[in-house]
Each structure stands twice: as structure tokens, then as C-alpha cells.
Amino acid sequence: MGTGKTTVGRAVAHRLGFKCADSDHEIERKAGKSIAQIFADDGEAAFRRLEREFILDGHPPERLVVACGGGLVVQPGMLELVGRKGVVVCLHASIETVLARTGRYGKTRPLLDVPDPDVRARALYAEREAIYRSAGTVILTDSRPLSEIVGHVARVWRREATDFARPRAGRSK
């Protein structure tokens, strides 16, 4: 959260001539309510099920950049599932940058709508960092212009999409 997934995803999709889907926005649209309301009404587990459904069959299978929420790949089996669906790029930012970017949005970010959002953000960061770093190519977004980040992601996609298209043992297309 707070690494620039939505902004970068849209820009990369534009550069590649693809469409872009933000998993959180698509889940909100399908559910007819905000992520915060889903958390409040149904709980985090229900939201995580909606994320899984979105990855399994909630979007077109080709020519699409998907900006996934920060908790999606930390769920058991989800990183592997996402990796079978396409090229995975993990945007990364320092905890200080994440706190600066998310600090204004505590009420719309249920995991940070707590008495001490800084402590919660640091705990999530510590829990998730190793998984994020193993998710795929990691690109730092701190203090970098959007055009540079987008160019980096596009280069990674071009390099890895060729490998992804080749059948591999244990991965069905």
C-alpha cells in the first residue's frame, strides 16, 4: 500500500497499449460498496475471498495490467496463482514513503483505520516485506519520476513476457 500501484499500473498499461484493472476498484464496483465498507460489513476474510475471485476469473486473461492490493499476494497460494497468470512486478517503497503516502487516507484504508496507523503500517511492512521481495522483479518507487518507473516496469514486462509465454513444467496456461 502506498507504493504507487494504481498510478504506475495505469501508466504502464497506456505505454503498452493494454487495459488496466485495479483489483480494489474492480472489487468495489462488483460489490457495490467501498473496501472500507466490505471490511466493516463482512470482514477481511470476505474481502480476501473477493480478491481471489478477481484473480481467478474477474478480468480478461490477456493484454491487461493488473494493479493488485498489497495484501493479495501474502495470502497462502496467491503469489503462485498470480505468477501463473502473468508477469509479476512488485513496486516497493520505504516505510517512511509508505507512511507519507498513506497517512492522509486512514479512513479509506481499513488496515490503517486504527488508533496508531504508523505502528500498524510498520507491522504490516515487517510481516509482508519478505514476501513482496520474493514476488517477482522489485522496483523501488521512492523519489523516482513516474516516467522512469513506468519505463522500468515496461522493460521488465518485455523481458519476462517472452519467458512467460514459453510452457514450463508445472505451469499450465
mmCIF file of the C-alpha atoms, coordinates in Angstrom:
data_MODEL
# 
_entry.id   MODEL 
# 
loop_
_atom_site.group_PDB 
_atom_site.id 
_atom_site.type_symbol 
_atom_site.label_atom_id 
_atom_site.label_alt_id 
_atom_site.label_comp_id 
_atom_site.label_asym_id 
_atom_site.label_entity_id 
_atom_site.label_seq_id 
_atom_site.pdbx_PDB_ins_code 
_atom_site.Cartn_x 
_atom_site.Cartn_y 
_atom_site.Cartn_z 
_atom_site.occupancy 
_atom_site.B_iso_or_equiv 
_atom_site.pdbx_formal_charge 
_atom_site.auth_seq_id 
_atom_site.auth_comp_id 
_atom_site.auth_asym_id 
_atom_site.auth_atom_id 
_atom_site.pdbx_PDB_model_num 
ATOM 1   C CA . MET A 1 1   ? 0.000   0.000   0.000   1.00 0.00 ? 1   MET A CA 1 
ATOM 2   C CA . GLY A 1 2   ? 1.257   3.435   -0.887  1.00 0.00 ? 2   GLY A CA 1 
ATOM 3   C CA . THR A 1 3   ? 3.835   2.292   -3.439  1.00 0.00 ? 3   THR A CA 1 
ATOM 4   C CA . GLY A 1 4   ? 2.066   3.740   -6.487  1.00 0.00 ? 4   GLY A CA 1 
ATOM 5   C CA . LYS A 1 5   ? 0.484   0.562   -7.886  1.00 0.00 ? 5   LYS A CA 1 
ATOM 6   C CA . THR A 1 6   ? -2.608  2.227   -9.341  1.00 0.00 ? 6   THR A CA 1 
ATOM 7   C CA . THR A 1 7   ? -0.823  5.223   -10.859 1.00 0.00 ? 7   THR A CA 1 
ATOM 8   C CA . VAL A 1 8   ? 2.036   3.149   -12.259 1.00 0.00 ? 8   VAL A CA 1 
ATOM 9   C CA . GLY A 1 9   ? -0.318  0.412   -13.466 1.00 0.00 ? 9   GLY A CA 1 
ATOM 10  C CA . ARG A 1 10  ? -2.390  2.871   -15.482 1.00 0.00 ? 10  ARG A CA 1 
ATOM 11  C CA . ALA A 1 11  ? 0.685   4.497   -16.996 1.00 0.00 ? 11  ALA A CA 1 
ATOM 12  C CA . VAL A 1 12  ? 2.296   1.157   -17.898 1.00 0.00 ? 12  VAL A CA 1 
ATOM 13  C CA . ALA A 1 13  ? -0.940  -0.061  -19.480 1.00 0.00 ? 13  ALA A CA 1 
ATOM 14  C CA . HIS A 1 14  ? -1.107  3.110   -21.560 1.00 0.00 ? 14  HIS A CA 1 
ATOM 15  C CA . ARG A 1 15  ? 2.504   2.697   -22.692 1.00 0.00 ? 15  ARG A CA 1 
ATOM 16  C CA . LEU A 1 16  ? 1.988   -0.957  -23.667 1.00 0.00 ? 16  LEU A CA 1 
ATOM 17  C CA . GLY A 1 17  ? -1.403  -0.373  -25.300 1.00 0.00 ? 17  GLY A CA 1 
ATOM 18  C CA . PHE A 1 18  ? -3.084  -2.596  -22.700 1.00 0.00 ? 18  PHE A CA 1 
ATOM 19  C CA . LYS A 1 19  ? -6.053  -2.049  -20.440 1.00 0.00 ? 19  LYS A CA 1 
ATOM 20  C CA . CYS A 1 20  ? -5.574  -1.626  -16.703 1.00 0.00 ? 20  CYS A CA 1 
ATOM 21  C CA . ALA A 1 21  ? -7.596  -3.099  -13.863 1.00 0.00 ? 21  ALA A CA 1 
ATOM 22  C CA . ASP A 1 22  ? -7.092  -2.186  -10.236 1.00 0.00 ? 22  ASP A CA 1 
ATOM 23  C CA . SER A 1 23  ? -8.214  -5.128  -8.111  1.00 0.00 ? 23  SER A CA 1 
ATOM 24  C CA . ASP A 1 24  ? -9.522  -2.902  -5.307  1.00 0.00 ? 24  ASP A CA 1 
ATOM 25  C CA . HIS A 1 25  ? -11.542 -0.717  -7.683  1.00 0.00 ? 25  HIS A CA 1 
ATOM 26  C CA . GLU A 1 26  ? -12.969 -3.728  -9.503  1.00 0.00 ? 26  GLU A CA 1 
ATOM 27  C CA . ILE A 1 27  ? -13.930 -5.401  -6.221  1.00 0.00 ? 27  ILE A CA 1 
ATOM 28  C CA . GLU A 1 28  ? -15.646 -2.192  -5.078  1.00 0.00 ? 28  GLU A CA 1 
ATOM 29  C CA . ARG A 1 29  ? -17.540 -1.963  -8.369  1.00 0.00 ? 29  ARG A CA 1 
ATOM 30  C CA . LYS A 1 30  ? -18.668 -5.585  -8.253  1.00 0.00 ? 30  LYS A CA 1 
ATOM 31  C CA . ALA A 1 31  ? -19.620 -5.475  -4.550  1.00 0.00 ? 31  ALA A CA 1 
ATOM 32  C CA . GLY A 1 32  ? -21.333 -2.092  -4.853  1.00 0.00 ? 32  GLY A CA 1 
ATOM 33  C CA . LYS A 1 33  ? -19.508 -0.755  -1.821  1.00 0.00 ? 33  LYS A CA 1 
ATOM 34  C CA . SER A 1 34  ? -16.122 0.540   -0.748  1.00 0.00 ? 34  SER A CA 1 
ATOM 35  C CA . ILE A 1 35  ? -13.308 -1.635  0.553   1.00 0.00 ? 35  ILE A CA 1 
ATOM 36  C CA . ALA A 1 36  ? -13.774 0.024   3.952   1.00 0.00 ? 36  ALA A CA 1 
ATOM 37  C CA . GLN A 1 37  ? -17.461 -0.941  3.905   1.00 0.00 ? 37  GLN A CA 1 
ATOM 38  C CA . ILE A 1 38  ? -16.656 -4.522  2.855   1.00 0.00 ? 38  ILE A CA 1 
ATOM 39  C CA . PHE A 1 39  ? -14.255 -4.781  5.795   1.00 0.00 ? 39  PHE A CA 1 
ATOM 40  C CA . ALA A 1 40  ? -16.839 -3.263  8.167   1.00 0.00 ? 40  ALA A CA 1 
ATOM 41  C CA . ASP A 1 41  ? -19.809 -5.338  6.965   1.00 0.00 ? 41  ASP A CA 1 
ATOM 42  C CA . ASP A 1 42  ? -18.225 -8.641  6.026   1.00 0.00 ? 42  ASP A CA 1 
ATOM 43  C CA . GLY A 1 43  ? -14.697 -8.679  7.453   1.00 0.00 ? 43  GLY A CA 1 
ATOM 44  C CA . GLU A 1 44  ? -11.226 -9.001  5.991   1.00 0.00 ? 44  GLU A CA 1 
ATOM 45  C CA . ALA A 1 45  ? -11.660 -12.699 5.142   1.00 0.00 ? 45  ALA A CA 1 
ATOM 46  C CA . ALA A 1 46  ? -14.591 -11.857 2.843   1.00 0.00 ? 46  ALA A CA 1 
ATOM 47  C CA . PHE A 1 47  ? -12.523 -9.184  1.120   1.00 0.00 ? 47  PHE A CA 1 
ATOM 48  C CA . ARG A 1 48  ? -9.647  -11.636 0.617   1.00 0.00 ? 48  ARG A CA 1 
ATOM 49  C CA . ARG A 1 49  ? -12.094 -14.107 -0.995  1.00 0.00 ? 49  ARG A CA 1 
ATOM 50  C CA . LEU A 1 50  ? -13.195 -11.344 -3.387  1.00 0.00 ? 50  LEU A CA 1 
ATOM 51  C CA . GLU A 1 51  ? -9.539  -10.697 -4.259  1.00 0.00 ? 51  GLU A CA 1 
ATOM 52  C CA . ARG A 1 52  ? -9.018  -14.374 -5.051  1.00 0.00 ? 52  ARG A CA 1 
ATOM 53  C CA . GLU A 1 53  ? -12.167 -14.453 -7.216  1.00 0.00 ? 53  GLU A CA 1 
ATOM 54  C CA . PHE A 1 54  ? -10.930 -11.397 -9.091  1.00 0.00 ? 54  PHE A CA 1 
ATOM 55  C CA . ILE A 1 55  ? -7.588  -13.066 -9.858  1.00 0.00 ? 55  ILE A CA 1 
ATOM 56  C CA . LEU A 1 56  ? -9.201  -16.378 -10.814 1.00 0.00 ? 56  LEU A CA 1 
ATOM 57  C CA . ASP A 1 57  ? -11.767 -15.036 -13.264 1.00 0.00 ? 57  ASP A CA 1 
ATOM 58  C CA . GLY A 1 58  ? -12.572 -11.391 -12.689 1.00 0.00 ? 58  GLY A CA 1 
ATOM 59  C CA . HIS A 1 59  ? -10.724 -9.928  -15.660 1.00 0.00 ? 59  HIS A CA 1 
ATOM 60  C CA . PRO A 1 60  ? -9.698  -10.645 -19.243 1.00 0.00 ? 60  PRO A CA 1 
ATOM 61  C CA . PRO A 1 61  ? -6.758  -13.057 -19.481 1.00 0.00 ? 61  PRO A CA 1 
ATOM 62  C CA . GLU A 1 62  ? -4.651  -11.039 -21.948 1.00 0.00 ? 62  GLU A CA 1 
ATOM 63  C CA . ARG A 1 63  ? -3.360  -7.528  -22.680 1.00 0.00 ? 63  ARG A CA 1 
ATOM 64  C CA . LEU A 1 64  ? -4.117  -6.320  -19.187 1.00 0.00 ? 64  LEU A CA 1 
ATOM 65  C CA . VAL A 1 65  ? -2.063  -4.727  -16.439 1.00 0.00 ? 65  VAL A CA 1 
ATOM 66  C CA . VAL A 1 66  ? -3.486  -5.638  -13.039 1.00 0.00 ? 66  VAL A CA 1 
ATOM 67  C CA . ALA A 1 67  ? -2.706  -3.462  -10.031 1.00 0.00 ? 67  ALA A CA 1 
ATOM 68  C CA . CYS A 1 68  ? -3.248  -5.747  -7.035  1.00 0.00 ? 68  CYS A CA 1 
ATOM 69  C CA . GLY A 1 69  ? -3.812  -4.667  -3.470  1.00 0.00 ? 69  GLY A CA 1 
ATOM 70  C CA . GLY A 1 70  ? -0.919  -5.017  -1.055  1.00 0.00 ? 70  GLY A CA 1 
ATOM 71  C CA . GLY A 1 71  ? -2.409  -7.925  0.879   1.00 0.00 ? 71  GLY A CA 1 
ATOM 72  C CA . LEU A 1 72  ? -3.301  -10.080 -2.088  1.00 0.00 ? 72  LEU A CA 1 
ATOM 73  C CA . VAL A 1 73  ? -0.003  -11.896 -2.609  1.00 0.00 ? 73  VAL A CA 1 
ATOM 74  C CA . VAL A 1 74  ? 0.569   -12.590 1.091   1.00 0.00 ? 74  VAL A CA 1 
ATOM 75  C CA . GLN A 1 75  ? -2.418  -14.938 1.219   1.00 0.00 ? 75  GLN A CA 1 
ATOM 76  C CA . PRO A 1 76  ? -1.496  -18.619 1.039   1.00 0.00 ? 76  PRO A CA 1 
ATOM 77  C CA . GLY A 1 77  ? -1.168  -19.751 -2.570  1.00 0.00 ? 77  GLY A CA 1 
ATOM 78  C CA . MET A 1 78  ? -1.924  -16.359 -4.109  1.00 0.00 ? 78  MET A CA 1 
ATOM 79  C CA . LEU A 1 79  ? 1.626   -15.478 -5.119  1.00 0.00 ? 79  LEU A CA 1 
ATOM 80  C CA . GLU A 1 80  ? 1.875   -18.742 -7.041  1.00 0.00 ? 80  GLU A CA 1 
ATOM 81  C CA . LEU A 1 81  ? -1.541  -18.176 -8.627  1.00 0.00 ? 81  LEU A CA 1 
ATOM 82  C CA . VAL A 1 82  ? -0.666  -14.648 -9.734  1.00 0.00 ? 82  VAL A CA 1 
ATOM 83  C CA . GLY A 1 83  ? 2.678   -15.884 -11.061 1.00 0.00 ? 83  GLY A CA 1 
ATOM 84  C CA . ARG A 1 84  ? 0.895   -18.450 -13.240 1.00 0.00 ? 84  ARG A CA 1 
ATOM 85  C CA . LYS A 1 85  ? -1.356  -15.727 -14.658 1.00 0.00 ? 85  LYS A CA 1 
ATOM 86  C CA . GLY A 1 86  ? 1.366   -13.353 -15.857 1.00 0.00 ? 86  GLY A CA 1 
ATOM 87  C CA . VAL A 1 87  ? 4.483   -11.336 -15.222 1.00 0.00 ? 87  VAL A CA 1 
ATOM 88  C CA . VAL A 1 88  ? 4.700   -10.149 -11.619 1.00 0.00 ? 88  VAL A CA 1 
ATOM 89  C CA . VAL A 1 89  ? 6.344   -6.848  -10.734 1.00 0.00 ? 89  VAL A CA 1 
ATOM 90  C CA . CYS A 1 90  ? 6.410   -5.658  -7.151  1.00 0.00 ? 90  CYS A CA 1 
ATOM 91  C CA . LEU A 1 91  ? 6.577   -1.933  -6.521  1.00 0.00 ? 91  LEU A CA 1 
ATOM 92  C CA . HIS A 1 92  ? 8.435   -1.158  -3.326  1.00 0.00 ? 92  HIS A CA 1 
ATOM 93  C CA . ALA A 1 93  ? 8.816   1.957   -1.215  1.00 0.00 ? 93  ALA A CA 1 
ATOM 94  C CA . SER A 1 94  ? 10.476  2.644   2.114   1.00 0.00 ? 94  SER A CA 1 
ATOM 95  C CA . ILE A 1 95  ? 8.255   2.579   5.178   1.00 0.00 ? 95  ILE A CA 1 
ATOM 96  C CA . GLU A 1 96  ? 8.737   6.338   5.512   1.00 0.00 ? 96  GLU A CA 1 
ATOM 97  C CA . THR A 1 97  ? 7.432   6.873   1.973   1.00 0.00 ? 97  THR A CA 1 
ATOM 98  C CA . VAL A 1 98  ? 4.527   4.489   2.541   1.00 0.00 ? 98  VAL A CA 1 
ATOM 99  C CA . LEU A 1 99  ? 3.581   6.336   5.727   1.00 0.00 ? 99  LEU A CA 1 
ATOM 100 C CA . ALA A 1 100 ? 3.780   9.713   3.995   1.00 0.00 ? 100 ALA A CA 1 
ATOM 101 C CA . ARG A 1 101 ? 1.646   8.499   1.069   1.00 0.00 ? 101 ARG A CA 1 
ATOM 102 C CA . THR A 1 102 ? -1.000  6.674   3.122   1.00 0.00 ? 102 THR A CA 1 
ATOM 103 C CA . GLY A 1 103 ? -1.202  8.949   6.157   1.00 0.00 ? 103 GLY A CA 1 
ATOM 104 C CA . ARG A 1 104 ? -3.935  11.083  4.654   1.00 0.00 ? 104 ARG A CA 1 
ATOM 105 C CA . TYR A 1 105 ? -6.200  8.130   3.837   1.00 0.00 ? 105 TYR A CA 1 
ATOM 106 C CA . GLY A 1 106 ? -6.626  6.183   7.088   1.00 0.00 ? 106 GLY A CA 1 
ATOM 107 C CA . LYS A 1 107 ? -10.420 6.074   6.841   1.00 0.00 ? 107 LYS A CA 1 
ATOM 108 C CA . THR A 1 108 ? -10.351 4.637   3.322   1.00 0.00 ? 108 THR A CA 1 
ATOM 109 C CA . ARG A 1 109 ? -7.642  2.094   4.161   1.00 0.00 ? 109 ARG A CA 1 
ATOM 110 C CA . PRO A 1 110 ? -9.231  -0.293  6.652   1.00 0.00 ? 110 PRO A CA 1 
ATOM 111 C CA . LEU A 1 111 ? -5.946  -1.827  7.763   1.00 0.00 ? 111 LEU A CA 1 
ATOM 112 C CA . LEU A 1 112 ? -4.756  1.642   8.802   1.00 0.00 ? 112 LEU A CA 1 
ATOM 113 C CA . ASP A 1 113 ? -8.026  2.777   10.393  1.00 0.00 ? 113 ASP A CA 1 
ATOM 114 C CA . VAL A 1 114 ? -6.659  2.035   13.854  1.00 0.00 ? 114 VAL A CA 1 
ATOM 115 C CA . PRO A 1 115 ? -5.610  4.184   16.835  1.00 0.00 ? 115 PRO A CA 1 
ATOM 116 C CA . ASP A 1 116 ? -1.954  4.204   15.738  1.00 0.00 ? 116 ASP A CA 1 
ATOM 117 C CA . PRO A 1 117 ? -1.734  3.792   11.938  1.00 0.00 ? 117 PRO A CA 1 
ATOM 118 C CA . ASP A 1 118 ? 2.046   4.267   11.928  1.00 0.00 ? 118 ASP A CA 1 
ATOM 119 C CA . VAL A 1 119 ? 2.564   1.282   14.222  1.00 0.00 ? 119 VAL A CA 1 
ATOM 120 C CA . ARG A 1 120 ? 0.120   -0.793  12.151  1.00 0.00 ? 120 ARG A CA 1 
ATOM 121 C CA . ALA A 1 121 ? 1.797   0.179   8.853   1.00 0.00 ? 121 ALA A CA 1 
ATOM 122 C CA . ARG A 1 122 ? 5.213   -0.724  10.240  1.00 0.00 ? 122 ARG A CA 1 
ATOM 123 C CA . ALA A 1 123 ? 3.900   -4.104  11.455  1.00 0.00 ? 123 ALA A CA 1 
ATOM 124 C CA . LEU A 1 124 ? 2.339   -4.868  8.046   1.00 0.00 ? 124 LEU A CA 1 
ATOM 125 C CA . TYR A 1 125 ? 5.553   -3.806  6.337   1.00 0.00 ? 125 TYR A CA 1 
ATOM 126 C CA . ALA A 1 126 ? 7.621   -6.104  8.563   1.00 0.00 ? 126 ALA A CA 1 
ATOM 127 C CA . GLU A 1 127 ? 5.209   -9.035  8.011   1.00 0.00 ? 127 GLU A CA 1 
ATOM 128 C CA . ARG A 1 128 ? 4.987   -8.636  4.255   1.00 0.00 ? 128 ARG A CA 1 
ATOM 129 C CA . GLU A 1 129 ? 8.396   -7.374  3.112   1.00 0.00 ? 129 GLU A CA 1 
ATOM 130 C CA . ALA A 1 130 ? 9.993   -10.790 2.567   1.00 0.00 ? 130 ALA A CA 1 
ATOM 131 C CA . ILE A 1 131 ? 7.005   -11.997 0.548   1.00 0.00 ? 131 ILE A CA 1 
ATOM 132 C CA . TYR A 1 132 ? 6.998   -8.835  -1.570  1.00 0.00 ? 132 TYR A CA 1 
ATOM 133 C CA . ARG A 1 133 ? 10.707  -9.204  -2.261  1.00 0.00 ? 133 ARG A CA 1 
ATOM 134 C CA . SER A 1 134 ? 10.135  -12.774 -3.469  1.00 0.00 ? 134 SER A CA 1 
ATOM 135 C CA . ALA A 1 135 ? 7.107   -11.857 -5.605  1.00 0.00 ? 135 ALA A CA 1 
ATOM 136 C CA . GLY A 1 136 ? 8.984   -11.037 -8.783  1.00 0.00 ? 136 GLY A CA 1 
ATOM 137 C CA . THR A 1 137 ? 11.048  -8.142  -10.002 1.00 0.00 ? 137 THR A CA 1 
ATOM 138 C CA . VAL A 1 138 ? 11.066  -5.482  -7.280  1.00 0.00 ? 138 VAL A CA 1 
ATOM 139 C CA . ILE A 1 139 ? 11.144  -1.842  -8.376  1.00 0.00 ? 139 ILE A CA 1 
ATOM 140 C CA . LEU A 1 140 ? 11.784  0.938   -5.895  1.00 0.00 ? 140 LEU A CA 1 
ATOM 141 C CA . THR A 1 141 ? 9.426   3.902   -6.299  1.00 0.00 ? 141 THR A CA 1 
ATOM 142 C CA . ASP A 1 142 ? 10.908  6.266   -3.703  1.00 0.00 ? 142 ASP A CA 1 
ATOM 143 C CA . SER A 1 143 ? 11.860  9.664   -5.128  1.00 0.00 ? 143 SER A CA 1 
ATOM 144 C CA . ARG A 1 144 ? 11.748  8.457   -8.731  1.00 0.00 ? 144 ARG A CA 1 
ATOM 145 C CA . PRO A 1 145 ? 9.831   10.173  -11.508 1.00 0.00 ? 145 PRO A CA 1 
ATOM 146 C CA . LEU A 1 146 ? 6.790   8.303   -12.774 1.00 0.00 ? 146 LEU A CA 1 
ATOM 147 C CA . SER A 1 147 ? 8.215   8.097   -16.294 1.00 0.00 ? 147 SER A CA 1 
ATOM 148 C CA . GLU A 1 148 ? 11.319  6.309   -15.007 1.00 0.00 ? 148 GLU A CA 1 
ATOM 149 C CA . ILE A 1 149 ? 9.290   3.780   -13.001 1.00 0.00 ? 149 ILE A CA 1 
ATOM 150 C CA . VAL A 1 150 ? 6.953   3.149   -15.934 1.00 0.00 ? 150 VAL A CA 1 
ATOM 151 C CA . GLY A 1 151 ? 9.903   2.618   -18.275 1.00 0.00 ? 151 GLY A CA 1 
ATOM 152 C CA . HIS A 1 152 ? 11.458  0.156   -15.840 1.00 0.00 ? 152 HIS A CA 1 
ATOM 153 C CA . VAL A 1 153 ? 8.213   -1.836  -15.473 1.00 0.00 ? 153 VAL A CA 1 
ATOM 154 C CA . ALA A 1 154 ? 7.711   -1.893  -19.265 1.00 0.00 ? 154 ALA A CA 1 
ATOM 155 C CA . ARG A 1 155 ? 11.259  -3.197  -19.777 1.00 0.00 ? 155 ARG A CA 1 
ATOM 156 C CA . VAL A 1 156 ? 10.701  -5.926  -17.196 1.00 0.00 ? 156 VAL A CA 1 
ATOM 157 C CA . TRP A 1 157 ? 7.454   -6.923  -18.885 1.00 0.00 ? 157 TRP A CA 1 
ATOM 158 C CA . ARG A 1 158 ? 9.068   -7.066  -22.319 1.00 0.00 ? 158 ARG A CA 1 
ATOM 159 C CA . ARG A 1 159 ? 11.914  -9.200  -20.976 1.00 0.00 ? 159 ARG A CA 1 
ATOM 160 C CA . GLU A 1 160 ? 9.802   -11.564 -18.885 1.00 0.00 ? 160 GLU A CA 1 
ATOM 161 C CA . ALA A 1 161 ? 6.724   -11.843 -21.110 1.00 0.00 ? 161 ALA A CA 1 
ATOM 162 C CA . THR A 1 162 ? 8.728   -13.824 -23.655 1.00 0.00 ? 162 THR A CA 1 
ATOM 163 C CA . ASP A 1 163 ? 9.792   -16.281 -20.968 1.00 0.00 ? 163 ASP A CA 1 
ATOM 164 C CA . PHE A 1 164 ? 6.290   -16.374 -19.524 1.00 0.00 ? 164 PHE A CA 1 
ATOM 165 C CA . ALA A 1 165 ? 4.788   -17.364 -22.885 1.00 0.00 ? 165 ALA A CA 1 
ATOM 166 C CA . ARG A 1 166 ? 7.001   -20.463 -23.054 1.00 0.00 ? 166 ARG A CA 1 
ATOM 167 C CA . PRO A 1 167 ? 5.464   -23.536 -21.435 1.00 0.00 ? 167 PRO A CA 1 
ATOM 168 C CA . ARG A 1 168 ? 7.182   -24.529 -18.217 1.00 0.00 ? 168 ARG A CA 1 
ATOM 169 C CA . ALA A 1 169 ? 6.980   -27.714 -16.231 1.00 0.00 ? 169 ALA A CA 1 
ATOM 170 C CA . GLY A 1 170 ? 4.249   -27.418 -13.630 1.00 0.00 ? 170 GLY A CA 1 
ATOM 171 C CA . ARG A 1 171 ? 2.574   -24.359 -15.136 1.00 0.00 ? 171 ARG A CA 1 
ATOM 172 C CA . SER A 1 172 ? -0.470  -24.538 -17.320 1.00 0.00 ? 172 SER A CA 1 
ATOM 173 C CA . LYS A 1 173 ? -1.502  -21.602 -19.428 1.00 0.00 ? 173 LYS A CA 1 
# 
